[in-house]
Amino acid sequence: MGRLIAHRLLATMRADDRAAVVGEARRVVRPGGRVMVIGAMRRGGLGALFTRAQSAPAFDPKPLLAGDRFRAVRTLAERDGLVFIEALKPRT
């Protein structure tokens, strides 16, 4: 089973601390395992007009996960100002 990293935690961290957290996630996940990260995006459309809930700071985790850290980084879903990202650890 993959690990889940909370979006509010990563969004409020400094960039180097975020990289360290993702590096640690890569270290503990088995080869071929997956990590799921929840990021925050700005609400748009009618949802932005009619919601009273505060949105989290915008944070796109894809660039942090991509590259040599993880493969097959993809968006699973976007809902209510959140974006759900999955990334697979290479088998080698």
CORBELHU-V912725 format. One record per backbone hydrogen bond with DSSP energy under -0.5 kcal/mol. CO is the residue of the C=O (numbers start at 1). NH is the residue of the N-H. If there is no record, write none. Layout:
[[CO/NH] [CO/NH]]
This chain:
[[3/36] [4/6] [5/38] [6/10] [7/11] [8/12] [9/13] [10/13] [14/18] [15/19] [16/20] [17/21] [18/22] [19/23] [20/24] [21/25] [22/26] [23/27] [24/28] [25/29] [30/33] [33/89] [34/3] [35/87] [36/5] [37/39] [37/85] [39/83] [40/59] [44/47] [44/48] [45/48] [45/49] [46/50] [47/51] [59/40] [59/61] [61/65] [62/66] [65/70] [66/69] [71/88] [74/76] [74/86] [77/84] [79/82] [81/41] [82/79] [83/39] [83/85] [84/76] [84/77] [85/37] [86/74] [87/35] [88/71] [89/32]]
